[in-house]
Amino acid sequence: MLALSATLKSRLFIAAGSISLGIGIVGIVVPLLPTTPFLLLAAYCYSRGSRRLHNRLLSNKLIGSYLRNYLEGKAMSLKAKIWSIGILWVVIGCTAAFVTDSLIIRIVLLAVGSGVTVHVALLRVVVPSKPVPVPKPIPRGE
C-alpha cells in the first residue's frame, strides 16, 4: 500500500476542508442543503491539515461562535434556534407551495423539516455570558 507523505495528507485535508466549507456556506442560503455537517467536516479537516485554518474557522465572526458552541457541547443560542427553525419552515413552506405539485415531495419536505426541527429543539441552549458589572467605589465623606 502506498504511504502518503505528511505534506500530501495535509494538503488533501485542506482541500477537503475548503470544499466542505464552500458547501456549508452555500447551505446557509439553499433550502434543505445541510450547513452544520459540512462546517463540522471542514473544522475536522482543517484540524488535521492546518492549525492556522482551523483557528481562523473557529474565530470567524459569522460562524465561529456557532461552530465552537456546537463542537464543545452540541448547543445553540435560543436566538439561533428560533431563527433556524423559523427560516427552515418558511423555506419548506414556500417550496411546498410554489415549487412542487408532487404530494410525495411535499411529504418528504415535511418529514425532513420535522426531523431537523426535532434535532434543533433537542440541542442545549447556550446562555450568552454577560459581563460582570464592576461596583462603583463608595465616595468618602469630605
C-alpha positions in Angstrom: 0.0 0.0 0.0 1.3 3.4 -0.9 2.1 5.6 2.1 1.2 9.2 1.7 3.7 11.9 2.8 2.7 14.2 5.7 2.6 17.2 3.3 0.3 15.4 0.8 -2.1 14.3 3.7 -2.1 17.9 4.9 -2.9 19.3 1.5 -5.7 16.7 1.0 -7.3 17.6 4.3 -7.0 21.3 3.5 -8.7 20.7 0.1 -11.4 18.6 1.7 -12.0 21.2 4.4 -12.2 24.0 1.8 -14.7 22.1 -0.3 -16.8 21.3 2.8 -16.6 24.9 3.9 -17.8 26.1 0.5 -20.7 23.6 0.5 -21.6 24.6 4.1 -21.7 28.3 3.1 -23.9 27.5 0.1 -26.1 25.5 2.5 -26.8 28.7 4.5 -28.9 30.0 1.7 -30.0 26.9 -0.2 -33.0 25.1 1.3 -32.5 21.6 2.6 -28.8 21.6 2.0 -27.4 21.0 5.4 -25.0 23.6 6.7 -23.8 22.2 10.1 -22.5 18.8 8.9 -20.3 20.5 6.2 -19.0 23.1 8.6 -18.2 20.4 11.2 -16.4 18.4 8.5 -14.5 21.5 7.4 -13.4 22.1 11.0 -12.3 18.4 11.3 -10.4 18.5 8.0 -8.7 21.8 8.9 -7.7 20.4 12.4 -5.9 17.6 10.6 -4.5 19.7 7.8 -3.8 23.2 9.1 -3.9 24.5 12.6 -4.0 28.1 11.2 -7.0 27.4 9.0 -8.8 25.6 11.9 -8.2 28.5 14.2 -9.4 31.0 11.5 -12.6 29.0 11.0 -13.3 28.8 14.7 -12.6 32.5 15.2 -14.7 33.7 12.2 -17.1 36.3 13.4 -20.0 34.9 11.5 -19.8 31.2 12.1 -17.0 30.8 14.6 -19.1 31.0 17.8 -21.8 28.8 16.3 -19.2 26.1 15.5 -17.4 26.4 18.8 -20.7 26.1 20.7 -21.7 23.0 18.7 -18.3 21.4 19.0 -18.0 22.0 22.7 -21.3 20.6 23.7 -23.8 20.5 20.8 -25.5 23.7 21.9 -27.0 26.7 20.2 -28.2 30.1 21.5 -32.0 30.4 21.8 -32.0 33.2 19.2 -30.1 30.8 16.7 -32.6 28.1 17.4 -35.6 30.3 16.8 -34.1 31.7 13.6 -33.0 28.3 12.3 -36.4 26.7 12.8 -38.3 29.8 11.5 -36.2 30.0 8.3 -36.4 26.3 7.8 -40.2 26.3 7.8 -40.6 29.4 5.7 -38.3 27.8 3.1 -40.1 24.5 3.3 -43.5 26.1 3.1 -42.6 28.2 0.1 -41.0 25.2 -1.6 -44.1 23.0 -1.0 -46.5 25.7 -2.0 -44.7 27.3 -5.1 -42.1 24.9 -6.4 -43.6 21.4 -6.4 -47.0 19.9 -7.1 -45.9 16.4 -6.1 -47.5 15.0 -2.9 -44.5 12.7 -2.4 -42.1 15.7 -2.5 -44.3 17.6 0.0 -44.3 14.6 2.4 -40.5 14.3 2.1 -40.2 18.1 2.8 -42.5 17.7 5.8 -40.5 14.7 7.1 -37.1 16.4 6.7 -38.4 19.6 8.2 -39.8 17.7 11.2 -36.6 15.8 11.7 -34.4 18.9 11.6 -36.9 20.8 13.9 -36.7 18.0 16.5 -32.9 17.9 16.3 -32.5 21.6 16.7 -35.1 21.7 19.5 -33.3 19.0 21.5 -29.9 20.8 21.4 -28.9 22.5 24.6 -29.4 26.3 24.9 -26.2 28.3 25.3 -26.8 31.2 27.6 -24.6 34.1 26.5 -22.3 35.2 29.2 -22.9 38.8 30.4 -20.1 40.9 31.7 -20.0 41.2 35.4 -20.7 44.8 36.5 -17.9 46.4 38.4 -19.2 48.1 41.5 -18.6 51.8 41.8 -16.4 52.9 44.6 -18.2 54.4 47.6 -17.4 58.1 47.8 -15.8 59.2 51.1 -17.2 62.0 53.1 -15.4 65.2 52.6 
